């Protein structure tokens, strides 16, 4: 038995006509095939199995096998082989230091058995001697290394008397043992990374469901999670956030999510719809007023900014803020103080501002409709909210959420079949989540069967061209307003009932502006009343 580096050892040539040039071409062909297969095949089994096959067919190194350490035992066993039967492979199990293979595993050194019949340490465990060729048979075993660690053995039988130097066989086997180590290392690396990614994805999926559920936001689409991720990254700062996106994309939910994920979560969250407040009342609503500031102001009142002190104030439809109020809002954001209407004392406030709009504020700045300095102040952290059409995967979950909520609120038991949910998912939803919610509410209230299918959905989906014109109702002549109505004229004195508002919206195909006209209300009055009813 020879151990270590073999440089000058060779065997006597056979009498065949195979030349050194022939063997070099065979070696090159083998390496070309193996490396080419490595570039095409991701499965290490295919590459290693073919490598052992080529060793036998091209170089005459027969019954090649790759022995690897067992994962949950101290033994090592044959994992890949060519020219061995299943029974022979099953017998190829070794303890460290056991036989030639076990010693290579234990010491990490090459071992060459010149004649297996004369080597006591050779076990002959795998292939019976009578199944091998007559004459001298050699056995070569090389360590397979990953770094400095021996992870396996590449071994093969060799007919001793053949027209090819042993040193040439050793050279090609060393190359193949190195390639095998690299393949196994890559396989282990990919396996570990894949398992880590699978664990991470599973954890993320659970965490994301928990996160979105905690905020009351339904869905796990990449676009939605991107927006939530951006929101959470800035939750601990005090900088203003501007929520951008189409109408009905859930800006209030995102504003509340920002508040809940921030250190201010235990402080007030005040929401204000700028589109629902008349220009003359903005200052008193936002900054409050002192007693006697105007007729009917019998007591002082803290404005929304004071009420939100320590917390978050959400200004929805910020594009509707009058220019005069834009100046005062900018001063408050810069100095952190407010002055009540009719007062002279500055009041310190600590408020995180979140604003939202579906308008192009940059365009309105260029048109002189919005202050440039306020725009820059609001646009410190812009977050774009995805449209419903860009997150179609969330539509079934949203639809079922709205369905359950409407069923509970109206004591109904309406459901969708799979086709109905698929049809809802195909629709573009120009009105986004709000349109979907309103449509499902209408379907539940008007459904004449417990399970709705595609045909039912089609009846409720808006057709091209929008709803038919509706004859407007002449509004009653307003009477003298009370002092309270002068202070809050956007609260209609003789408010319509919730059912009247809902009926009007359904008659107008979900268009609230038309519904307001139908009821003789302004859009602001209608929106304020609608939000009061539906939260």
HELIX and SHEET records of a PDB file:
HELIX    1   1 UNK A   20  UNK A   40  1                                  21    
HELIX    2   2 UNK A   44  UNK A   59  1                                  16    
HELIX    3   3 UNK A   86  UNK A   91  1                                   6    
HELIX    4   4 UNK A   99  UNK A  107  1                                   9    
HELIX    5   5 UNK A  116  UNK A  118  5                                   3    
HELIX    6   6 UNK A  129  UNK A  131  5                                   3    
HELIX    7   7 UNK A  166  UNK A  215  1                                  50    
HELIX    8   8 UNK A  222  UNK A  233  1                                  12    
HELIX    9   9 UNK A  251  UNK A  260  1                                  10    
HELIX   10  10 UNK A  274  UNK A  276  5                                   3    
HELIX   11  11 UNK A  279  UNK A  281  5                                   3    
HELIX   12  12 UNK A  282  UNK A  287  1                                   6    
HELIX   13  13 UNK A  304  UNK A  307  1                                   4    
HELIX   14  14 UNK A  318  UNK A  320  5                                   3    
HELIX   15  15 UNK A  323  UNK A  335  1                                  13    
HELIX   16  16 UNK A  361  UNK A  366  1                                   6    
HELIX   17  17 UNK A  372  UNK A  378  1                                   7    
HELIX   18  18 UNK A  388  UNK A  394  5                                   7    
HELIX   19  19 UNK A  395  UNK A  410  1                                  16    
HELIX   20  20 UNK A  418  UNK A  426  1                                   9    
HELIX   21  21 UNK A  432  UNK A  446  1                                  15    
HELIX   22  22 UNK A  454  UNK A  460  1                                   7    
HELIX   23  23 UNK A  483  UNK A  487  1                                   5    
HELIX   24  24 UNK A  498  UNK A  507  1                                  10    
HELIX   25  25 UNK A  512  UNK A  518  1                                   7    
HELIX   26  26 UNK A  523  UNK A  534  1                                  12    
SHEET    1   A 7 UNK A   2  UNK A   3  0                                        
SHEET    2   A 7 UNK A 111  UNK A 113 -1                                        
SHEET    3   A 7 UNK A 137  UNK A 146 -1                                        
SHEET    4   A 7 UNK A 149  UNK A 159 -1                                        
SHEET    5   A 7 UNK A  62  UNK A  69 -1                                        
SHEET    6   A 7 UNK A  76  UNK A  81 -1                                        
SHEET    7   A 7 UNK A  93  UNK A  94 -1                                        
SHEET    1   B 5 UNK A 269  UNK A 273  0                                        
SHEET    2   B 5 UNK A 312  UNK A 316  1                                        
SHEET    3   B 5 UNK A 352  UNK A 357  1                                        
SHEET    4   B 5 UNK A 241  UNK A 244  1                                        
SHEET    5   B 5 UNK A 381  UNK A 384  1                                        
SHEET    1   C 2 UNK A 288  UNK A 289  0                                        
SHEET    2   C 2 UNK A 301  UNK A 302 -1                                        
SHEET    1   D 2 UNK A 337  UNK A 339  0                                        
SHEET    2   D 2 UNK A 346  UNK A 348 -1                                        
SHEET    1   E 2 UNK A 415  UNK A 416  0                                        
SHEET    2   E 2 UNK A 451  UNK A 452  1                                        
END                                                                             
